[in-house]
């Protein structure tokens, strides 16, 4: 009887493990972790909440980091690599988030973009921007073998190889690598700087066939020290060098109005770039388009040509959108993580010229977030 009892207990344990695995595998629900700082409506104070990110070690990386070489400027470091349970690695004064290429999720992401282009054919142009993260661009070349991270160059090539010709591809890997020694990514945060977003805007303009503004055309303002998500992920590691939050105001910023609808359905007036001097050090990335809201409308009162676009994004898109404000009379910003509706119906009803889908590459391995985007496209 005792042996029989042990067998039953063992079978129960195995069954429980399988159930937990299947729940993650097929629902895509990533594990929560605490510590990401967000901003509440019109309240410039730090709040720690539970948020979701993809588990850091879901599969073996396909290939090691593969940046540098004769084509790009090389980066080297004598500092050691320190790893953290949050999936962050630190080299000297800079932190990076490791990236794992997950083929089936990446394929689902690209199929979702292809489906958007198919549904919107004859209605709107569909542009795709997949933004490399800092570990794929600025990681020192001599440290690539010391981090457990996939080649973002190879991952992007594979994704673009299966992307439909109906999608206008804005490839950013070479663009960012050409500027890898510039301040295009934060050291203490997983986002890019607005200078990094500017180079993506340039690449977008080339594909669209319009003339980009020069970086010198913008009013540049510094909002001082910024300590982002990596600072929290490393338990406020003192060796990380503080970032500086620099912004570039649209040329016609005084004639640009913004209105956003928050997750409670309340509508508020905002600014294309808020005054970051009012924000805490951990919140300053939220100055761009009043942070992550389900739905935002931006109007340029100097234009009357009817030009309209929809930007479908997560937080990487926030620093990118202000550059578009000089080129479109009206911009609709949809954060697919929080907005529910049909993208194709929205584009039809609003007579949208361009649908711009922008995501960082880490999102393309997150089945839950890809699923959220797919719901928007399928609607």
PABA-716319 format. One record per atom (N, C-alpha, C, O): residue in one letter; x, y, z. Coordinates in steps of 0.001 Angstrom, whole numbers, plus 500000, padded with zeros to 6 digits. Example, Ala and Ser with C-alpha at 12.3 -4.5 7.8 and 13.67 -1.06 7.14 Angstrom:
A513190494310507800
A512300495500507800
A513200496700507800
A514236496681508465
S512850497750507080
S513670498940507140
S512900500030507870
S513409501138508039
END
This chain:
X500822498792500000
X500000500000500000
X500860501263500000
X500546502250499335
X501973501203500780
X502850502367500839
X503430502672499467
X503498503832499061
X503854501613498741
X504414501825497402
X503373502400496453
X503653503280495639
X502145501862496591
X501067502362495741
X500819503853496005
X500597504635495080
X500865504227497299
X500664505623497670
X501763506499497066
X501492507583496550
X502997506017497137
X504123506785496578
X503965506989495084
X504250508066494560
X503504505936494393
X503319506020492940
X502252507058492611
X502412507845491678
X501165507058493380
X500075508011493146
X500571509443493360
X500268510340492573
X501335509644494435
X501888510974494726
X502814511429493596
X502749512577493156
X503694510500493122
X504628510817492042
X503894511202490780
X504264512168490113
X502834510442490436
X502046510747489238
X501380512118489378
X501293512867488405
X500916512442490567
X500266513728490804
X501235514888490609
X500887515919490033
X502463514698491103
X503483515749490952
X503809515969489490
X503870517107489025
X504023514866488752
X504344514962487324
X503212515646486568
X503444516509485721
X501977515247486890
X500807515844486229
X500744517355486496
X500421518141485606
X501059517742487740
X501028519172488080
X502060519965487319
X501775521064486842
X503272519416487196
X504334520087486446
X503953520251484998
X504144521320484418
X503408519190484400
X502986519245483003
X501913520307482803
X501950521041481815
X500959520400483726
X499886521383483625
X500428522804483670
X500004523664482898
X501380523049484590
X501980524383484688
X502699524735483401
X502574525849482893
X503459523773482875
X504195524022481634
X503236524345480495
X503434525307479753
X502191523523480368
X501239523715479273
X500522525047479380
X500236525694478373
X500232525452480615
X499579526753480788
X500440527857480208
X499929528727479502
X501749527842480491
X502633528851479912
X502808528652478422
X502747529609477650
X503022527423478019
X503331527142476627
X502225527573475689
X502491528160474639
X500990527290476055
X499895527520475119
X499128528807475367
X498415529273474477
X499251529388476537
X498607530684476747
X499592531814476573
X499206532959476336
X500900531480476694
X501909532517476530
X502012533463477709
X502686534488477610
X501365533152478822
X501420534038479967
X502811534002480587
X503200532986481163
X503567535094480478
X504894535114481074
X504849535293482582
X503827535689483144
X505955535000483223
X506022535100484674
X506108536566485090
X506791537360484445
X505407536925486178
X505479538308486634
X506738538532487457
X507274537600488056
X507200539762487481
X508237540129488432
X507961541550488892
X507343542342488180
X508423541853490075
X508158543178490620
X509335544101490365
X510487543672490298
X509007545411490219
X510091546375490192
X510055547341489041
X510847548283489041
X509175547174488035
X509141548144486955
X508414549389487440
X507370549300488087
X508971550538487124
X508395551795487563
X507500552344486470
X507901552403485308
X506294552746486830
X505360553302485866
X504846554628486402
X505125555009487539
X504084555326485556
X503541556607485975
X502030556559485897
X501476556045484925
X501364557081486895
X499917557148486879
X499496558472486267
X500303559396486158
X498231558566485866
X497719559748485202
X498031561023485970
X497645561189487126
X498744561921485290
X498990563271485792
X499626563282487180
X499651564321487840
X500128562160487619
X500716562080488944
X502167561684488783
X502457560539488434
X503073562591489025
X504478562375488737
X505189561784489949
X506090562403490514
X504780560592490339
X505418559933491466
X505645558467491131
X504909557880490338
X506657557890491735
X507038556520491421
X506086555523492075
X505681555683493226
X505742554487491303
X504863553426491782
X505439552097491353
X505742551914490174
X505600551168492270
X506099549845491934
X504931548886491813
X504127548762492737
X504834548201490670
X503724547292490437
X504242545983489883
X505409545873489508
X503365544987489833
X503693543744489161
X503398543891487687
X502290544271487308
X504373543594486855
X504171543611485418
X504651542291484846
X505297541503485536
X504331542051483574
X504713540799482942
X505848541000481961
X505847541939481165
X506798540121482030
X507834540013481009
X508030538545480688
X507683537672481484
X508578538283479538
X508813536895479153
X509856536270480066
X510827536941480419
X509695535011480462
X510744534336481214
X512061534414480463
X512097534265479242
X513127534645481185
X514410534942480536
X515054533737479865
X515782533907478888
X514812532537480353
X515471531359479793
X514431530364479305
X514164529355479957
X513851530659478155
X512819529790477621
X513376528758476655
X512751527723476424
X514538529029476092
X515166528076475172
X516618528466475009
X517026529561475398
X517394527570474434
X518783527895474168
X518853528918473041
X518109528812472066
X519741529911473160
X519849530885472078
X520320530216470801
X521112529275470834
X519834530701469698
X520148530093468423
X521614530292468059
X522299529360467638
X522082531533468232
X523484531843467966
X523929532906468951
X523104533577469569
X525216533055469091
X525725534091469968
X525600535457469298
X525327535568468103
X525813536501470120
X525811537872469632
X526770537996468450
X527847537399468450
X526378538761467461
X527158538799466220
X527258540200465673
X526953540432464503
X527685541154466510
X527846542518466036
X529318542793465746
X530185541942465949
X529570544010465264
X530953544397464996
X531439543922463648
X530634543640462760
X532766543828463480
X533336543430462211
X533841544638461449
X533799545759461957
X534320544416460227
X534919545483459440
X533928546569459046
X534318547714458817
X532651546215458967
X531652547154458467
X531297548229459488
X530875549325459118
X531464547922460756
X531060548844461806
X532237549145462735
X533213548398462797
X532111550260463452
X533117550570464462
X533057549522465568
X531977549077465954
X534218549135466071
X534261548103467090
X534212548706468495
X534679549821468729
X533641547949469408
X533559548359470805
X534203547273471663
X533897546090471511
X535093547678472564
X535758546730473455
X535664547203474900
X535516548394475174
X535751546257475805
X535717546583477226
X536624545641478001
X536725544456477684
X537288546186479030
X538111545379479922
X537346544957481171
X537885544262482032
X536095545377481265
X535297545070482455
X534752543641482400
X534574543076481321
X534492543069483567
X533929541720483630
X532413541771483412
X531787542820483559
X531842540621483062
X530406540501482852
X529761539986484138
X530151538939484654
X528780540718484652
X528025540299485830
X526591539989485404
X525955540790484718
X526089538834485811
X524739538422485435
X523797538502486624
X524196538284487768
X522521538824486331
X521492538956487369
X520315538038487045
X520058537753485875
X519599537571488070
X518469536651487849
X517365537242486974
X516551536502486422
X517332538563486845
X516297539234486053
X516570539156484554
X515791539677483756
X517689538498484157
X518037538420482743
X518897539573482279
X519165539713481086
X519333540400483215
X520173541553482909
X521638541194483135
X521976540480484078
X522503541700482256
X523947541584482462
X524524542989482547
X524035543917481902
X525564543128483345
X526210544421483536
X527667544311483133
X528371543391483549
X528114545259482318
X529527545356481929
X529973546781482244
X529595547730481556
X530769546915483276
X531215548244483677
X530063549091484185
X529402548737485162
X529825550224483510
X528780551155483955
X527477551004483178
X526592551853483279
X527353549908482391
X526210549745481493
X525548548389481679
X526222547372481843
X524219548387481653
X523447547148481768
X522762546833480444
X522474547728479650
X522504545538480218
X521857545061478993
X520862543971479374
X521055543255480357
X519797543855478586
X518862542742478765
X519168541674477725
X519215541966476530
X519377540425478174
X519676539339477243
X518448539017476382
X517304539176476807
X518727538566475178
X517660538292474214
X517776536852473730
X518866536388473395
X516646536148473694
X516592534786473174
X515643534739471997
X514474535102472123
X516133534297470859
X515287534145469677
X514429532897469836
X514952531800470033
X513105533066469751
X512170531947469831
X511428531906468501
X510549532729468243
X511787530951467668
X511360530956466274
X509843530938466101
X509306531715465311
X509140530059466830
X507707529945466589
X506957531222466957
X505971531573466309
X507419531916467993
X506775533174468380
X507112534281467372
X506245535071467000
X508370534331466938
X508778535320465942
X508000535133464638
X507596536107464003
X507795533882464248
X507036533596463021
X505597534070463183
X505019534639462257
X505016533834464364
X503647534299464604
X503573535814464521
X502601536365464004
X504588536484465024
X504617537947464956
X504613538428463508
X503825539299463139
X505496537859462690
X505583538277461292
X504296537943460543
X503846538728459708
X503708536802460828
X502434536457460189
X501343537457460569
X500457537753459767
X501412537972461785
X500454538983462220
X500643540276461425
X499665540904461016
X501894540671461207
X502178541871460403
X501719541654458961
X501116542537458352
X502010540471458425
X501573540143457054
X500047540197456948
X499503540684455957
X499378539702457957
X497917539702457970
X497369541126458001
X496361541427457362
X498050542007458758
X497638543411458802
X497738544047457422
X496841544775456996
X498841543764456726
X499021544315455380
X497977543778454409
X497502544499453532
X497625542502454574
X496610541885453711
X495242542525453933
X494531542836452977
X494879542720455200
X493582543298455522
X493490544770455109
X492411545269454791
X494625545446455119
X494626546882454838
X495026547219453402
X495148548392453047
X495226546205452591
X495608546448451198
X494538547288450505
X493349546972450565
X494971548352449852
X494041549258449192
X493433550294450117
X492694551173449675
X493750550189451417
X493223551137452402
X494356551991452974
X494307553220452930
X495373551321453509
X496496552011454142
X497794551287453823
X497805550073453621
X498878552032453779
X500209551440453707
X500582550911455089
X500300551557456099
X501214549742455138
X501643549175456417
X503166549170456480
X503830548570455635
X503711549847457491
X505156549903457722
X505498549078458963
X504774549110459958
X506586548354458896
X507036547554460031
X508421547996460473
X509353548052459671
X508547548311461759
X509840548614462362
X510039547685463553
X509270547735464513
X511060546842463499
X511452546009464638
X512766546583465158
X513783546553464464
X512739547095466361
X513875547830466913
X514818546895467657
X514390546221468594
X516087546835467270
X517053546057468056
X517184546664469453
X516989547867469626
X517507545854470432
X517776546371471774
X519279546545471946
X520065546129471094
X519667547158473048
X521065547570473217
X522041546395473161
X523158546548472666
X521635545224473661
X522568544097473670
X522914543641472248
X523967543044472023
X522035543921471301
X522293543556469912
X523115544566469163
X523553544299468044
X523340545743469764
X524023546828469053
X525280547306469777
X526350547375469171
X525169547633471054
X526287548295471747
X527055547377472694
X527989547832473355
X526687546098472778
X527462545170473604
X528894545113473087
X529094544945471884
X529902545248473958
X531290545160473497
X531541543861472736
X531115542791473171
X532238543956471593
X532444542799470727
X533217541677471417
X532978540500471149
X534131542038472296
X534936541004472955
X534218540352474133
X534797539513474825
X532944540736474370
X532164540131475452
X531016539273474933
X530239538737475724
X530900539136473615
X529752538420473051
X529706536949473471
X528625536374473599
X530866536345473684
X530894534933474099
X530598534750475578
X530455533622476050
X530506535857476312
X530281535775477752
X528831536031478156
X528500536041479342
X527968536239477156
X526547536452477455
X525716535417476709
X526058535007475600
X524634535008477327
X523779533959476767
X522663534613475949
X521489534549476313
X523059535249474826
X522104536049474061
X522204535723472576
X523301535543472046
X521059535647471910
X521014535322470485
X521452536504469626
X521407537654470062
X521871536207468412
X522223537250467446
X520953537938466958
X520097537306466340
X520836539208467233
X519671539957466756
X519747540192465247
X518717540291464579
X520936540280464724
X521098540418463277
X520498539210462565
X519726539363461619
X520849538023463015
X520326536799462393
X518821536674462600
X518093536269461693
X518362537023463799
X516926536933464096
X516126537862463189
X515090537473462650
X516607539080463026
X515905540047462171
X515912539609460718
X514917539772460011
X517033539053460268
X517102538564458888
X516066537457458656
X515388537435457628
X515954536549459615
X514989535459459462
X513557535990459447
X512718535513458682
X513286536982460299
X511942537544460338
X511613538275459034
X510522538117458485
X512544539060458552
X512280539822457326
X512200538916456099
X511553539261455110
X512857537765456164
X512798536827455031
X511390536281454798
X511045535915453675
X510588536227455840
X509222535698455686
X508172536806455722
X506971536532455736
X508632538058455736
X507692539175455743
X507173539422454335
X507939539383453373
X505886539672454212
X505220539864452924
X505741541095452195
X506148542074452819
X505724541035450867
X506100542187450052
X505089543319450181
X505367544451449787
X503926543016450729
X502917544049450946
X503265544956452125
X502674546021452301
X504232544516452928
X504670545298454081
X505874546142453682
X506809545645453054
X505847547408454046
X506997548284453805
X507957548116454985
X507694548593456089
X509070547434454732
X510011547068455790
X510990548203456058
X511658548690455145
X511067548614457302
X512055549610457715
X513085548872458556
X512928548731459769
X514135548403457901
X515165547613458578
X516070548537459387
X516565549537458866
X516287548206460658
X516994549127461549
X518344548615462058
X519093549369462680
X518661547355461803
X519903546825462383
X521124547597461881
X521910548097462686
X521288547698460577
X522443548425460029
X522418549889460442
X523455550481460741
X521226550461460456
X521084551866460855
X521635552092462250
X522416553018462470
X521236551257463188
X521681551437464565
X523169551086464732
X523882551730465502
X523623550069464008
X525040549694464102
X525963550795463598
X527076550954464100
X525516551538462629
X526336552647462104
X526502553770463123
X527389554614462995
X525644553769464130
X525697554807465162
X525938554210466540
X525609554832467550
X526504553021466593
X526583552264467848
X527444552921468917
X527296552614470100
X528342553822468520
X529183554502469503
X528564555803470004
X529135556489470851
X527398556128469472
X526685557312469934
X525749556932471082
X525567555753471384
X525170557928471701
X524307557707472872
X522895557375472387
X521983558195472492
X522728556157471854
X521449555767471254
X520639554814472132
X519473554547471842
X521246554304473197
X520542553477474179
X520930553933475572
X522043554407475801
X520000553784476492
X520308554120477883
X521176553039478508
X521162551886478077
X521923553422479516
X522761552475480260
X521967551799481384
X522226550645481726
X520998552529481956
X520264552018483123
X518833551622482781
X518043551352483685
X518484551582481504
X517103551314481105
X517087550501479820
X518047550531479050
X515980549765479584
X515890548886478417
X515492549626477145
X515539549041476063
X515103550890477244
X514682551657476072
X515866552262475314
X517003552273475786
X515547552765474115
X516501553585473379
X516330555038473800
X515307555410474377
X517343555861473507
X517235557294473725
X516462557901472561
X516198557224471567
X516103559167472681
X515390559773471557
X516331560018470383
X515875560147469247
X517635560083470637
X518581560148469525
X518533558836468744
X518548558854467513
X518476557715469431
X518338556436468746
X517067556379467921
X517072555895466789
X515968556880468494
X514695556913467773
X514780557824466551
X514096557592465554
X515615558858466625
X515773559763465475
X516331559017464263
X515884559236463137
X517300558144464492
X517885557401463372
X516859556439462765
X516877556194461559
X515976555901463588
X514890555066463066
X513927555914462242
X513449555476461196
X513644557120462710
X512784558054461970
X513388558369460595
X512669558430459598
X514691558565460547
X515371558791459266
X515172557619458319
X514881557808457138
X515329556406458843
X515161555209458022
X513716555103457530
X513474554718456385
X512765555441458390
X511360555436457987
X511114556423456853
X510436556091455880
X511654557625456967
X511471558648455936
X512028558189454588
X511444558476453544
X513149557483454612
X513729556968453366
X512779555998452684
X512592556059451469
X512178555105453458
X511240554134452880
X509958554822452419
X509391554447451392
X509502555808453153
X508279556524452797
X508496557485451628
X507555557836450916
X509753557904451442
X510061558815450342
X509837560276450671
X509479561073449804
X510053560629451951
X509938562024452361
X511261562496452955
X512109561686453328
X511429563809453038
X512670564379453547
X512612564479455066
X511732565154455599
X513528563823455776
X513528563937457243
X514075565282457683
X514871565899456976
X513651565727458837
X514247566928459424
X515647566602459918
X515937565463460285
X516506567599459925
X517849567421460467
X517773567475461987
X516922568159462556
X518660566754462625
X518665566738464087
X518905568142464635
X518423568485465715
X519657568954463880
X519942570326464311
X518727571242464184
X518735572353464715
X517683570790463488
X516466571599463330
X515615571615464604
X514776572499464783
X515831570642465482
X514997570500466674
X515563571282467856
X516770571501467958
X514672571691468734
X515100572249470016
X515426571074470942
X514573570230471217
X516653571033471411
X517113569958472285
X517120570439473728
X517660571501474037
X516515569647474608
X516431570009476027
X516826568811476868
X516454567678476562
X517580569061477926
X517948568005478869
X517098568117480129
X516922569204480680
X516572566973480577
X515814566930481822
X516617566266482938
X516053565828483941
X517913566195482762
X518785565742483837
X518861564236483993
X518596563485483055
X519224563809485186
X519512562401485473
X518278561507485310
X517156561887485644
X518532560311484785
X517492559308484585
X518033557954485031
X519128557560484632
X517271557243485855
X517622555896486300
X516458554976485955
X515379555091486535
X516674554065485011
X515584553282484448
X515416551889485024
X515816551610486154
X514810551015484215
X514409549676484665
X515594548807485070
X515482548019486009
X516727548932484383
X517898548126484739
X518430548495486126
X518979547654486838
X518261549742486489
X518679550186487816
X517893549424488883
X518443549031489912
X516596549221488626
X515766548428489540
X516115546949489453
X516191546263490472
X516330546450488217
X516617545032488001
X517916544579488664
X518085543397488961
X518831545518488897
X520118545192489509
X520168545613490980
X521243545716491571
X518987545854491560
X518887546266492960
X519675547559493205
X520414547689494181
X519487548512492275
X520078549856492369
X521606549812492448
X522229550391493338
X522174549103491483
X523626548937491420
X524315550299491251
X524030551034490305
X525202550615492158
X525831551938492181
X526834552143491047
X527123553280490673
X527364551051490500
X528370551201489443
X527760551621488104
X528483552029487196
X526429551523487977
X525782551965486739
X525845553486486641
X525527554197487594
X526253553961485498
X526363555408485284
X524989555987484992
X524263555477484139
X524636557041485692
X523341557670485486
X523171558095484032
X524108558577483395
X521961557906483524
X521640558392482188
X521202559842482242
X520894560379483306
X521182560468481064
X520637561807480927
X519468561728479955
X519602561192478856
X518330562262480362
X517145562236479510
X517144563499478648
X516858564595479130
X517471563324477363
X517490564432476410
X516340564261475422
X516067563154474958
X515676565360475110
X514532565297474203
X514731566273473047
X515480567245473149
X514039565986471947
X514066566829470755
X512616567201470420
X511830566355469995
X512281568471470617
X510908568906470388
X510625569012468891
X511480569467468132
X509425568595468457
X509054568804467053
X509189570273466683
X509038571155467527
X509475570523465413
X509705571896464955
X508494572781465237
X508634573942465621
X507310572219465043
X506082572987465253
X505400572598466564
X504172572551466633
X506182572322467595
X505633571762468834
X504578572662469480
X503659572158470126
X504688573966469319
X503712574871469930
X502372574834469213
X501370575324469733
X502353574256468027
X501117574136467251
X500618572698467213
X499732572357466431
X501190571872468057
X500802570461468104
X500050570195469405
X500545570501470490
X498866569633469291
X498070569332470486
X497907567822470630
X497854567089469642
X497829567382471858
X497731565948472147
X496605565714473155
X496424566480474102
X495866564650472927
X494806564235473835
X494883562720473980
X494966562007472980
X494855562225475204
X494965560787475404
X493811560265476258
X493242560981477082
X493492559006476032
X492484558306476824
X493183557242477647
X493857556374477094
X493033557298478946
X493739556354479813
X492979555042479953
X491922554860479350
X493518554142480744
X492936552796480880
X491587552807481583
X490842551830481509
X491264553909482267
X489951554037482914
X488919554668481983
X487768554875482365
X489348554973480747
X488438555580479786
X488311557083479914
X487460557692479266
X489147557691480742
X489118559136480935
X490010559826479912
X491111559354479630
X489550560922479362
X490294561657478343
X490927562906478957
X490281563646479700
X492209563126478630
X492951564259479185
X493756564941478079
X494171564307477109
X493966566237478247
X494886566976477385
X496305566711477863
X496559566636479065
X497227566570476917
X498614566327477267
X499547567102476353
X499147568080475721
X500776566662476291
X501781567304475447
X502578566250474703
X502776565140475198
X503033566601473517
X503831565681472714
X505099565281473468
X505559564144473364
X505664566233474232
X506753565951475168
X506474566767476423
X506381567993476369
X506344566084477541
X506048566762478803
X507314567387479398
X508429567083478975
X507123568244480366
X508233568873481068
X508826567873482064
X508268567643483137
X509944567295481697
X510552566246482505
X511130566714483816
X511461565893484672
X511261568017483994
X511792568525485269
X510846568229486430
X511243568301487593
X509587567894486112
X508596567588487142
X508599566102487522
X507902565698488453
X509367565309486816
X509326563855486993
X510470563378487881
X511540563987487920
X510226562278488595
X511287561645489358
X512306560995488439
X512035560785487257
X513469560676488971
X514554560126488147
X514184558806487479
X514705558486486411
X513302558051488089
X512917556766487522
X511791556848486514
X511409555832485934
X511248558043486291
X510035558182485479
X510231558989484201
X509279559185483446
X511418559447483955
X511579560478482927
X511334560007481494
X511056560833480623
X511430558695481225
X511092558228479874
X509615558468479571
X509217558495478406
X508815558640480595
X507381558846480414
X507024560233479882
X505846560526479682
X508010561081479653
X507715562413479102
X507195562327477666
X506492563229477209
X507531561257476956
X507147561143475551
X505676560753475431
X505265559719475958
X504902561553474759
X503467561382474475
X502661560952475702
X501709560179475592
X503054561459476863
X502357561146478114
X502325559658478420
X501356559157478991
X503374558957478044
X503593557558478409
X502643556608477679
X502150556920476595
X502394555453478282
X501637554375477650
X500151554479477971
X499720554156479078
X499388554926477007
X497937554997477147
X497305554202476010
X497897554086474937
X496118553657476227
X495493552855475172
X495322553597473855
X495485553020472780
X494989554898473948
X494621555626472737
X495007557099472873
X494703557742473877
X495678557620471853
X496139559008471855
X495895559618470481
X496067558954469460
X495494560882470461
X495341561625469207
X496270562828469246
X496298563575470224
X497030563005468170
X497943564136468044
X497586564908466775
X497467564325465697
X497417566217466911
X497033567050465770
X498053568167465564
X498444568857466505
X498471568326464314
X499381569403463941
X498563570499463265
X498094570327462139
X498394571622463953
X497542572700463467
X498155573485462319
X497483574324461718
X499445573221461997
X500079573913460867
X499832573197459546
X500142573740458485
X499281571988459590
X499027571207458386
X497536571126458097
X496708571076459007
X497212571115456802
X495805570999456395
X495681570102455169
X494780570272454348
X496593569152455060
X496627568286453875
X495889566963454083
X495830566135453174
X495329566764455273
X494588565538455550
X495458564324455819
X494939563216455960
X496759564506455893
X497675563373456121
X497431562753457492
X497346563454458500
X497320561435457511
X496941560725458739
X497706559413458863
X497906558711457872
X498125559089460060
X498747557784460301
X498271557220461625
X497802557946462501
X498401555909461750
X498193555211463022
X499522554585463413
X500145553893462608
X499953554820464626
X501143554161465159
X500679553113466158
X500064553436467174
X500981551856465860
X500649550737466748
X501942550375467459
X502925550017466809
X501957550461468776
X503253550432469464
X503174549884470877
X502096549707471444
X504366549620471431
X504563549509472867
X505471550682473246
X505581551629472467
X506107550656474381
X506770551853474902
X507952552350474058
X508302553528474136
X508573551477473256
X509657551950472394
X509139552989471399
X509878553885470991
X507881552869471015
X507313553808470060
X507136555210470599
X507003556158469824
X507131555361471928
X506867556670472522
X507889557724472117
X507530558867471835
X509164557341472087
X510222558293471727
X510275558551470226
X510885559525469785
X509648557694469447
X509647557779467983
X508539558699467468
X508744559441466507
X507378558650468099
X506197559365467614
X506410560874467462
X505940561436466472
X507094561566468392
X507230563019468228
X507847563453466897
X507527564532466397
X508717562641466320
X509326562999465030
X508299562983463895
X508441563714462915
X507276562155464030
X506257562058462989
X505327563263462996
X504672563551461994
X505266563969464128
X504272565028464300
X504445566192463331
X503494566934463083
X505640566361462784
X505866567424461794
X505404567025460398
X505365567866459501
X505055565761460201
X504757565253458857
X503296564862458645
X502863564705457503
X502537564703459715
X501144564282459601
X500229565295460280
X500527565784461370
X499127565600459631
X498145566479460245
X497530565833461474
X497218566500462461
X497362564512461392
X496745563809462514
X497442562459462712
X497666561712461759
X497773562172463955
X498374560885464313
X497503560228465374
X497166560840466388
X497144558971465125
X496452558168466125
X497467557171466681
X498108556443465923
X497607557141467979
X498543556214468611
X497740555169469376
X496930555494470244
X497984553917469035
X497302552798469697
X498341551918470385
X499254551393469749
X498182551772471692
X499012550808472424
X498215549515472497
X497267549405473275
X498604548535471683
X497839547297471524
X497752546492472815
X496915545596472922
X498589546788473782
X498556546067475051
X497320546437475873
X496885545680476741
X496760547627475580
X495664548130476394
X494417548512475588
X493344548683476167
X494540548648474278
X493411549071473443
X492788547848472803
X493503546961472336
X491471547789472774
X490799546684472119
X489922547236471004
X489237548245471176
X489951546577469887
X489195547021468722
X489771546405467471
X490660545557467546
X489276546820466326
X489737546309465039
X490605547354464353
X490149548463464073
X491859546996464083
X492768547916463414
X492284548258462010
X492313549422461610
X491842547260461265
X491407547499459894
X490156548376459846
X490061549263458998
X489207548144460735
X488006548965460776
X488341550396461182
X487780551351460644
X489248550534462122
X489682551856462565
X490319552612461397
X489991553773461152
X491237551945460673
X491924552582459545
X490936552999458455
X491082554065457857
X489935552160458200
X488907552501457204
X488102553724457641
X487914554665456870
X487638553698458869
X486778554769459374
X487486556115459456
X486860557162459289
X488787556087459712
X489552557321459862
X490301557717458586
X491029558710458584
X490131556954457502
X490825557228456218
X492330557392456435
X492936558387456039
X492893556396457067
X494311556440457449
X495211556149456247
X494995555180455519
X496218556994456051
X497182556786454960
X498180555689455302
X498418554780454506
X498762555784456500
X499847554888456888
X499573554246458245
X499162554917459191
X499804552949458326
X499787552230459603
X501224551837459900
X501840551086459144
X501751552342460992
X503154552125461359
X503191551245462603
X502761551663463678
X503700550036462456
X503760549084463568
X505205549017464049
X506089548554463329
X505430549478465257
X506793549554465789
X506878548814467114
X506105549080468034
X507817547887467208
X508050547100468418
X509536546837468593
X510277546749467614
X509968546712469839
X511351546280470055
X511419544771469864
X510416544076470027
X512581544270469522
X512744542862469145
X512417541920470298
X512012540782470059
X512580542363471532
X512269541507472677
X510788541158472715
X510413540084473187
X509942542061472219
X508504541792472184
X508187540626471267
X507212539914471507
X508978540407470224
X508682539368469239
X508955537958469756
X508769536986469024
X509396537834471012
X509560536511471639
X508533536299472748
X508559535285473445
X507641537251472900
X506660537208473970
X505307536800473386
X504613537616472779
X504943535544473574
X503732535003472969
X502488535744473422
X501562535938472635
X502454536155474665
X501296536879475185
X501106538208474458
X499996538535474039
X502190538975474308
X502093540277473643
X501819540124472147
X501055540901471573
X502430539142471525
X502152538879470105
X500681538521469930
X500042538930468961
X500154537755470877
X498743537408470841
X497833538636470961
X496796538715470304
X498234539590471808
X497465540827471946
X497435541606470635
X496398542133470234
X498589541668469975
X498666542356468686
X497824541637467644
X497141542277466843
X497871540310467651
X497096539526466688
X495592539763466846
X494868539804465851
X495122539917468069
X493709540202468324
X493295541526467683
X492205541651467126
X494181542500467775
X493931543809467169
X493804543702465658
X492930544314465044
X494695542913465073
X494721542755463607
X493543541910463134
X492940542206462102
X493214540858463883
X492139539967463483
X490756540589463666
X489797540176463015
X490653541571464541
X489355542164464890
X488609542774463716
X487509543300463890
END
